[in-house]
Amino acid sequence: MLAPIEASAHTQTDSLDGQSPAMATASTQSPPAVLRIGWQGALPPLPPAHRLARVSAQHRAGYEVHDGEHAFNAQPAPKFLKRNLDSAERPAVGDFVIIEIGTPPHIIEVLPRRGVFERAAAGEKYQRQIIATNIDVVCVLTGLDGDFNPARIERYLALTEGSGARTVVVLTKRDLADAVEADAAIDALRKRLPAETPVVAINGKDMASVAALEPHLAPTTTVVLVGSSGAGKSTLTNTLLGEDRMATAATRSGDDRGRHTTTHRALLPLPSGACLIDTPGMRELKLTGDEELELFDDIDALTEQCRFADCGHGNEPGCAVREALEAGELDHERWRHYLKLRDQRTEQATRFEDRLRGSHEPIRAQRHRGWQERE
């Protein structure tokens, strides 16, 4: 079991103009301590009066960080406050950072990231928003109720491809769903997703049921929970923590949509030795333009079998895609969603190129307003 955590996502840490107990004494750290915050490998050399920590939450007043022994507040160094600085260069939840001891402590360096989970930010101006960094597992949560949406799950999988993490689909509220209907939905989803993608159905309030996730919660592993509001992220977090740390709320009876009970991303050490990042529900899931759409590799393979290299997959003779659709070997809905994601990826890549060129012309009007995740 982990030692008690001195701060959480919903408790006030030490004052921003004061020092934590850990910072006030020495700058040496033991390997077991940093393992508790997900550090992997040898400790980097640290000058005197400096410590390794991990960003566990970001607030308007600064950051909350954890050094493996204590959670405390820290301010970003002035270089991170420059107006023209790319947001990707600022500290983000999940980052390992170097802390300079002081009153208050300051984040002076962000260590190289082993992976980034990000999406395109909402709005007409192309920007990327980091969801979490240095993650090993992305758990995509969807309720087996009105929230169940295979197309949205596919969109999450597309976004996680470049994060360096493996994806686990977690279907919550198994206890509330009709057994026959739930089994049919799970079987259909497994056929739609890549065979190597784990699909786990659980009751997020039952520790025995949640035990199915244990293989993905090994020590030093960092797991991020993503999904719509009301999917059960906070409920699952509380069960994994063994205490009611995160606020929860009932979903709306009409459509099973939830309310935002988690208002910011937060990193929490678990009793298993893993680290958990809980995130607010995401209403928009815009692609960045870098996605490979590997979950549709089978469709890409089909397009290569068409007689003509420029086949539009309509009425052209020798179209392998149309033949697969007519034979029932390719699901029509999945084909339409592939086209939708492919077109958005192309559009987002163009917007990104416009940004790199420094163009001040109005960004092209989006051709598909349904892209903003309303799958």
C-alpha positions as CSV (number, residue, x, y, z in Angstrom):
1,M,0.0,0.0,0.0
2,L,1.1,3.6,-0.6
3,A,1.7,6.0,2.2
4,P,-1.1,8.5,2.7
5,I,-1.2,11.2,0.0
6,E,-1.0,14.7,1.5
7,A,-3.1,16.4,-1.2
8,S,-5.6,15.4,-3.8
9,A,-7.5,16.9,-6.7
10,H,-10.2,18.2,-4.4
11,T,-8.2,19.3,-1.4
12,Q,-6.1,22.4,-0.9
13,T,-2.3,21.8,-0.8
14,D,0.3,23.9,0.9
15,S,0.1,27.6,0.2
16,L,1.6,28.7,-3.1
17,D,3.8,31.2,-1.2
18,G,5.1,28.5,1.2
19,Q,7.2,25.4,1.0
20,S,6.2,21.8,1.4
21,P,7.8,19.7,4.1
22,A,9.6,17.7,1.4
23,M,11.0,20.8,-0.2
24,A,12.2,22.5,3.0
25,T,14.8,19.8,3.9
26,A,16.9,18.0,1.4
27,S,17.0,17.6,-2.4
28,T,17.9,13.9,-2.4
29,Q,15.3,11.4,-3.4
30,S,15.1,7.7,-3.1
31,P,14.2,5.5,-6.1
32,P,11.2,3.9,-4.3
33,A,9.7,7.3,-3.8
34,V,9.8,8.4,-7.5
35,L,8.5,4.9,-8.5
36,R,5.2,5.8,-6.8
37,I,4.7,8.7,-9.2
38,G,5.4,6.5,-12.3
39,W,9.0,7.2,-12.9
40,Q,10.7,4.5,-15.0
41,G,14.5,4.1,-15.2
42,A,17.4,5.7,-13.3
43,L,17.1,9.0,-11.6
44,P,18.5,11.9,-13.5
45,P,21.4,13.8,-11.9
46,L,20.0,16.7,-9.9
47,P,21.9,19.8,-8.7
48,P,21.6,20.8,-5.0
49,A,18.3,22.2,-3.9
50,H,16.4,20.6,-6.8
51,R,14.0,17.7,-6.9
52,L,12.2,15.5,-9.4
53,A,8.4,15.7,-9.3
54,R,5.4,15.0,-11.5
55,V,2.6,17.4,-12.4
56,S,-0.6,16.0,-10.9
57,A,-2.9,18.9,-11.6
58,Q,-3.0,22.3,-13.2
59,H,-4.9,25.3,-11.8
60,R,-5.2,29.0,-12.6
61,A,-3.0,29.8,-9.6
62,G,-0.2,27.3,-10.6
63,Y,0.5,23.6,-10.5
64,E,0.1,20.8,-8.1
65,V,3.0,18.4,-8.2
66,H,4.0,15.2,-6.4
67,D,7.5,14.0,-5.6
68,G,6.6,10.5,-4.5
69,E,6.3,11.5,-0.8
70,H,4.3,14.7,-0.7
71,A,1.9,16.7,-2.9
72,F,2.6,20.4,-3.0
73,N,2.0,23.5,-5.1
74,A,4.6,25.0,-7.4
75,Q,4.8,27.9,-9.7
76,P,6.1,27.8,-13.3
77,A,9.4,29.5,-14.0
78,P,9.1,32.8,-16.0
79,K,10.1,31.1,-19.2
80,F,6.9,29.1,-19.2
81,L,4.8,32.3,-19.0
82,K,5.9,33.9,-22.2
83,R,2.9,34.9,-24.3
84,N,4.2,33.5,-27.6
85,L,5.3,30.1,-26.1
86,D,3.8,27.1,-27.7
87,S,1.4,25.6,-25.2
88,A,3.0,22.2,-25.8
89,E,6.2,23.5,-24.2
90,R,4.5,24.3,-20.9
91,P,4.1,21.8,-18.1
92,A,1.1,19.5,-18.4
93,V,-0.5,16.9,-16.3
94,G,1.7,13.8,-16.3
95,D,5.0,15.6,-17.0
96,F,8.1,14.8,-15.0
97,V,9.6,18.1,-14.0
98,I,12.6,19.5,-12.1
99,I,11.6,21.6,-9.1
100,E,13.9,24.3,-7.7
101,I,13.5,24.6,-4.0
102,G,12.3,28.0,-2.9
103,T,9.4,30.0,-1.5
104,P,7.4,29.1,-3.5
105,P,8.9,26.1,-5.3
106,H,9.3,26.6,-9.1
107,I,9.1,24.3,-12.1
108,I,12.2,25.1,-14.0
109,E,12.4,22.2,-16.5
110,V,10.1,19.7,-18.2
111,L,11.9,16.4,-18.8
112,P,11.5,14.7,-22.2
113,R,8.2,13.1,-22.7
114,R,7.9,9.4,-23.6
115,G,4.5,10.0,-25.2
116,V,1.7,12.6,-25.4
117,F,-2.0,12.0,-25.6
118,E,-3.6,15.1,-27.3
119,R,-6.5,16.3,-29.4
120,A,-7.2,19.3,-31.5
121,A,-8.7,22.0,-29.3
122,A,-12.2,23.4,-29.9
123,G,-12.6,26.5,-32.0
124,E,-11.8,27.7,-35.5
125,K,-8.1,28.4,-34.8
126,Y,-6.0,25.3,-35.1
127,Q,-4.5,24.4,-31.8
128,R,-3.6,21.2,-30.0
129,Q,-4.6,20.4,-26.4
130,I,-2.5,18.0,-24.3
131,I,-4.7,15.6,-22.3
132,A,-1.9,13.8,-20.5
133,T,1.8,12.9,-21.0
134,N,4.0,10.0,-20.2
135,I,1.2,7.5,-20.2
136,D,1.2,3.7,-20.7
137,V,-2.5,2.8,-20.9
138,V,-5.5,4.8,-22.1
139,C,-8.8,3.4,-20.7
140,V,-11.7,4.5,-22.8
141,L,-14.8,4.4,-20.7
142,T,-18.3,4.0,-22.1
143,G,-21.4,3.1,-20.2
144,L,-23.5,0.1,-21.4
145,D,-26.5,2.5,-21.4
146,G,-27.5,5.4,-23.6
147,D,-23.9,6.5,-23.6
148,F,-22.8,3.4,-25.6
149,N,-21.5,4.6,-29.0
150,P,-19.1,2.4,-31.0
151,A,-18.3,5.3,-33.4
152,R,-17.1,7.5,-30.4
153,I,-14.9,4.6,-29.2
154,E,-13.3,4.4,-32.6
155,R,-12.6,8.1,-32.5
156,Y,-10.9,7.7,-29.1
157,L,-8.8,4.8,-30.5
158,A,-7.7,7.0,-33.5
159,L,-6.6,9.7,-31.1
160,T,-4.6,7.4,-28.9
161,E,-2.6,5.9,-31.7
162,G,0.2,8.4,-31.5
163,S,0.3,8.6,-27.7
164,G,2.7,5.7,-27.2
165,A,0.1,4.0,-24.9
166,R,-2.0,0.9,-25.4
167,T,-5.7,1.3,-25.3
168,V,-8.2,-0.7,-23.2
169,V,-12.0,-0.2,-23.8
170,V,-13.8,-0.3,-20.5
171,L,-17.6,-0.8,-20.6
172,T,-19.1,0.4,-17.4
173,K,-22.5,-0.1,-15.7
174,R,-22.5,-3.8,-16.6
175,D,-24.7,-4.4,-13.6
176,L,-27.4,-2.0,-14.8
177,A,-27.6,-3.3,-18.4
178,D,-29.8,-6.1,-19.7
179,A,-27.6,-9.2,-19.8
180,V,-28.6,-10.4,-23.3
181,E,-28.5,-6.9,-24.9
182,A,-25.1,-6.1,-23.2
183,D,-23.6,-9.4,-24.4
184,A,-24.7,-8.7,-28.0
185,A,-23.3,-5.1,-27.8
186,I,-20.0,-6.3,-26.5
187,D,-19.7,-9.0,-29.2
188,A,-20.5,-6.5,-31.9
189,L,-18.0,-4.0,-30.6
190,R,-15.2,-6.7,-30.4
191,K,-15.9,-7.5,-34.1
192,R,-15.6,-3.8,-35.0
193,L,-12.4,-3.1,-33.2
194,P,-8.9,-4.4,-33.8
195,A,-8.5,-7.9,-32.4
196,E,-5.6,-6.8,-30.1
197,T,-7.8,-4.2,-28.3
198,P,-8.9,-5.4,-24.9
199,V,-12.6,-4.9,-24.2
200,V,-13.5,-5.2,-20.5
201,A,-17.1,-4.9,-19.1
202,I,-17.3,-4.0,-15.4
203,N,-19.4,-2.7,-12.6
204,G,-17.3,0.3,-11.5
205,K,-18.6,0.2,-8.0
206,D,-17.6,-3.4,-7.3
207,M,-13.9,-4.1,-6.5
208,A,-14.3,-7.8,-7.6
209,S,-15.5,-6.7,-11.0
210,V,-12.9,-4.0,-11.3
211,A,-10.2,-6.6,-10.6
212,A,-10.4,-7.4,-14.4
213,L,-8.3,-4.2,-14.9
214,E,-5.5,-5.4,-12.6
215,P,-3.2,-6.6,-15.6
216,H,-3.2,-3.0,-16.8
217,L,-2.4,-1.4,-13.4
218,A,1.1,-2.7,-12.7
219,P,3.6,-0.6,-10.5
220,T,5.0,2.5,-12.3
221,T,2.3,2.2,-15.0
222,T,0.4,5.4,-15.7
223,V,-3.2,5.0,-16.8
224,V,-5.4,7.8,-18.0
225,L,-9.2,7.5,-17.9
226,V,-11.1,9.2,-20.8
227,G,-14.8,9.2,-21.8
228,S,-18.0,11.2,-21.8
229,S,-19.4,12.8,-18.7
230,G,-21.4,10.2,-16.8
231,A,-19.4,7.2,-18.2
232,G,-18.2,6.3,-14.7
233,K,-14.6,7.6,-14.6
234,S,-14.9,9.1,-11.1
235,T,-16.8,6.1,-9.8
236,L,-14.0,3.8,-11.1
237,T,-11.4,6.1,-9.7
238,N,-12.9,5.9,-6.2
239,T,-13.1,2.1,-6.4
240,L,-9.5,1.8,-7.4
241,L,-8.4,4.2,-4.7
242,G,-10.5,2.4,-2.1
243,E,-12.1,5.7,-0.9
244,D,-14.5,8.3,-2.2
245,R,-11.9,10.9,-3.3
246,M,-13.7,12.0,-6.5
247,A,-17.1,13.6,-6.6
248,T,-19.8,11.6,-8.6
249,A,-23.3,12.4,-9.8
250,A,-26.2,10.5,-11.4
251,T,-26.8,10.7,-15.1
252,R,-29.8,12.2,-16.7
253,S,-32.7,9.7,-17.0
254,G,-33.6,10.8,-20.5
255,D,-30.3,10.1,-22.3
256,D,-27.9,8.8,-19.6
257,R,-25.7,11.8,-20.2
258,G,-23.7,12.9,-17.2
259,R,-22.6,16.2,-15.6
260,H,-19.0,17.4,-15.2
261,T,-18.1,16.2,-11.7
262,T,-14.4,16.1,-12.6
263,T,-13.5,19.7,-13.6
264,H,-9.8,19.3,-14.3
265,R,-7.2,16.6,-15.0
266,A,-5.7,15.0,-11.9
267,L,-3.0,12.4,-11.3
268,L,-3.5,10.0,-8.4
269,P,-1.1,7.3,-7.1
270,L,-3.0,4.0,-6.6
271,P,-2.5,1.3,-4.0
272,S,-1.3,-1.1,-6.8
273,G,1.7,1.2,-7.4
274,A,0.2,2.5,-10.7
275,C,-0.7,6.2,-11.3
276,L,-4.2,7.2,-12.5
277,I,-5.1,10.3,-14.4
278,D,-8.8,11.2,-14.2
279,T,-10.0,13.6,-16.8
280,P,-13.2,15.7,-17.3
281,G,-15.8,14.4,-19.8
282,M,-14.9,15.4,-23.4
283,R,-17.7,16.8,-25.5
284,E,-15.5,17.3,-28.6
285,L,-13.0,14.9,-30.0
286,K,-11.3,16.5,-32.9
287,L,-8.5,14.7,-34.6
288,T,-5.1,16.4,-34.9
289,G,-4.3,15.4,-38.5
290,D,-1.4,13.1,-37.5
291,E,-3.5,10.0,-37.0
292,E,-2.7,6.9,-39.0
293,L,-6.2,5.4,-38.5
294,E,-4.5,2.0,-37.9
295,L,-7.8,0.6,-36.5
296,F,-9.0,0.7,-40.1
297,D,-6.0,-1.2,-41.6
298,D,-8.4,-3.8,-43.0
299,I,-10.3,-1.2,-45.0
300,D,-7.0,0.3,-46.3
301,A,-6.0,-3.2,-47.4
302,L,-9.4,-3.6,-49.2
303,T,-8.9,-0.3,-51.1
304,E,-5.5,-1.6,-52.4
305,Q,-7.3,-4.6,-54.0
306,C,-9.5,-2.3,-56.2
307,R,-8.9,-2.6,-59.9
308,F,-8.1,1.1,-60.3
309,A,-5.7,3.0,-58.1
310,D,-7.9,6.0,-58.1
311,C,-11.1,4.1,-57.4
312,G,-13.8,6.2,-55.8
313,H,-15.5,3.1,-54.3
314,G,-18.8,4.0,-56.0
315,N,-19.8,2.4,-59.3
316,E,-16.3,1.6,-60.6
317,P,-15.8,-1.9,-61.9
318,G,-13.6,-4.1,-59.8
319,C,-14.1,-2.2,-56.6
320,A,-13.1,-4.4,-53.7
321,V,-14.8,-2.2,-51.1
322,R,-18.2,-2.2,-52.8
323,E,-17.9,-6.0,-53.2
324,A,-17.2,-6.4,-49.5
325,L,-20.1,-4.1,-48.5
326,E,-22.5,-6.1,-50.8
327,A,-21.2,-9.4,-49.4
328,G,-21.7,-8.2,-45.8
329,E,-18.0,-8.6,-45.1
330,L,-17.6,-4.9,-44.4
331,D,-20.1,-3.1,-42.1
332,H,-21.8,-0.1,-43.8
333,E,-21.7,2.0,-40.6
334,R,-18.1,1.3,-40.0
335,W,-17.3,2.2,-43.7
336,R,-19.1,5.5,-43.3
337,H,-17.3,6.3,-40.1
338,Y,-13.9,5.5,-41.7
339,L,-14.7,8.0,-44.4
340,K,-15.7,10.6,-41.9
341,L,-12.5,10.3,-39.8
342,R,-10.4,10.1,-43.0
343,D,-11.8,13.4,-44.3
344,Q,-11.4,15.1,-40.9
345,R,-7.8,14.0,-40.6
346,T,-7.1,15.4,-44.1
347,E,-8.8,18.7,-43.2
348,Q,-7.0,19.0,-39.8
349,A,-3.6,18.2,-41.5
350,T,-4.3,21.1,-43.9
351,R,-5.1,23.5,-41.1
352,F,-1.9,22.5,-39.3
353,E,0.1,23.2,-42.5
354,D,-1.6,26.6,-42.7
355,R,-0.5,27.3,-39.2
356,L,3.1,26.3,-39.8
357,R,3.2,28.6,-42.9
358,G,2.1,31.4,-40.6
359,S,-0.8,32.3,-42.8
360,H,-3.0,35.1,-41.5
361,E,-5.8,34.2,-43.9
362,P,-9.1,32.9,-42.5
363,I,-8.9,29.2,-41.9
364,R,-10.9,27.2,-44.4
365,A,-14.5,26.7,-43.4
366,Q,-15.0,23.2,-42.0
367,R,-16.8,21.0,-44.5
368,H,-18.3,18.7,-41.9
369,R,-19.8,20.4,-38.9
370,G,-20.6,17.0,-37.4
371,W,-17.0,16.4,-36.8
372,Q,-17.1,18.0,-33.4
373,E,-17.6,14.6,-31.9
374,R,-21.4,14.5,-32.1
375,E,-21.1,10.9,-33.3
